[in-house]
């Protein structure tokens, strides 16, 4: 029996419950939106947290199949919502420190002499 989609499991590692994004922007018209995710990767120096984004596809109703589907393309009218959502995601990523990691700008401020 196969596991449900989205619950991949590596032997020897505990199965973790699904988690949501750190930030969601949208959904806007036709389901368009952006999500910011906090991920943990394994490096030679140990675990490291980093962020990634996903862009939600445009949705449309397929009358022949009587179901909603995802589209691999966007309409020109979708561009403003995409730009807005991507700018908000970029702002969040650039201004929000990753939990458990030092803010490099704060460290830089600590290293400068106070005049």
N, C-alpha and C positions, 0 to 999 in steps of 0.2 A: 504494500500500500504506500503510495507516495504522500509526502508531507504537503500541507497546504502551501500555496504560493506565498512567498514573503517570509516564510519561517525556515529558511535554509539552516542546516545544522552541520557543524564540523565535529566529527567524533573527538571526544576528549575535552570538549568545551561545553559549558552549561548552555542550555537553550534559554535565551533571553526573551522576555515578552516584547512584543512590538512596541516601538516608541514613536512619538510624533515628532514633527519638526520643531526647532527652536522658535521659528517665526514663520507665519504664513501671511502673504500679501495677496489678497483676493479671496475667493474667486470673483472675477469680474464677468462681464457679459460673455456668454458662451463657455463659461467655466475656466477661463484663462486665469492663471495665477502663478505665483512663485513661492517656493518654500526654501528656508535655510535650515540645513541639517548640521548637527554636531556629530562628527564621526571619530572613532578611536581606531588608529592603525598601529600595528606592531612594527617597530624599527629596531635596528641594532642597539640603540640606546634605550630601548624599552617602549612602552606605549606612548603615543603622541596623539593629541586631539587636533583636529582640523575641521574646517567647515566646507560644505559643498552646497550647491543649490540645485533644485529641480524646477523645471518650467512645466506647468500643467498644460496639456494639449487643449486645443479648441474642441468643443463638443458639438455634435449635431445629431438630429434625430433622423434616422434612416426609416423612411415611411414604408419601404418595401419589406424590411425585416421587422418593423414595429419595435425598434430598440434604439437606445442612445449609443453613439460610437465616438471614438477619439479620432481626431484628424491629425495628420502629420504636417499640415500646413496652416498658415494664418492668413486672414484677410487684411487688406490695407487698413481697415478700420480697427483692427486689433493692435496695431503698432503702438498707439499712445498708451494703452493699458500695459503692454509688455515693457515699454520703456520706463513707465512709472514704477512698475513692480521691480524691475531689475535695479533701478536707481535706489529704491528703498532697501532692497537686499544689500546692495553695495554699501550704503550708508551704515546699515546695521553691522555688517562684517567689519568695516573699517573703524567703527566707534565702540564696539562691544568686545571687551577682552574675553578670551576663551577661558572658561572656568578652570582654575587650578594652574594657570600659566601666568607668569608675570607679564604685565603690560610693558613692552619695550620702551615706550615713551616715558612711563613713570620711572623706569630704571635709569633712563638717560637723565631725567630731571634730578634724580637722587645723586647722580655722579657729578653734577655740575656744582661748583661752589656758589653759595648764596651771597649775593652782594647787596 
